[in-house]
């Protein structure tokens, strides 16, 4: 046998003896960190840009105000494991539930409007509505809704949800109903903040310790001034005990039905009013965890 053949045989034998690294994952997702380079589809930056809305796998733009499915994909893959439960307290047209189903997760969604619950239920099979996706009609800010969600969790074999998704109305920018419990019908922005905090508190109580929450929200203009809904809601979530992990800016260009068709009018309004046209919204990531204490010896005077 030649020297070259011996080298090849030795390499082959060595390869067989090599120990395959076990899968290395975090407690909150299925990402194998030993092969982290394979997950190029998962965004880790703070600027998210999408050219068009995903309209396959059951998704459609049938409800003005719903967030794009790609956000749900990113959140679910990054912060859940297969069979985990995603809790969405502003379920709307069911974007979270559809993507949870597509990614082999489960979902509990709360929607205020009964007609929307009936409409969204048609997007799922009878079996899915029993096993994988639970849709509850109710007020997410109420105390009663916690009991209903807890009952669904018990049926699904869990005490808590593993991911919380919050996509509230952006105050009164879009009116979603005539119901007084609807956050889009608040008489003042302060009332909106108060109701949002009640919803977030319910979510906090129903979320498993050390798991994540996502807030999808934009800001608004009113009375000739900029109102930072996003950072005000962030502050209220931190008051509840959430720890902010990231603030992501996502483009909304091309994702709006109205402004895209009347761009020239909005440009005139901006030039006339001294403001800039919104082209972004926020995705804020939080964790239900205790803050680590920082040693004074590691801080600079």
Buried (B, 14 or more C-beta within 10 A) or exposed (E): EEEEEEEEEEEEEEEEEEEEEEEEEEEBBBBBEEEEEEBEEEBEEEEBEBEEBBEEEBBBBEBEBBBBBBBBBBBBBBBBBEEBBBBBBBBBBBBBBBBBBBBBBBBBBBBBBEEBBEBBBEBBEEEBBEEBBBBBBBBBBBEEBBEBBBEBBEEBEBEBBBBBBBBBBBBBBEEBBEEEEBBBBBEEBEEBBBBBBBBBBBBBBBBBEEBBBBBBBBBBBEEEEEBEBBEBBBEBBEEBBBBBBBBBBBBBBEBBEEBEEEEEEBEEEBEEEEEEEBEBBBBBBBBBBEEEEEEEEEEEE
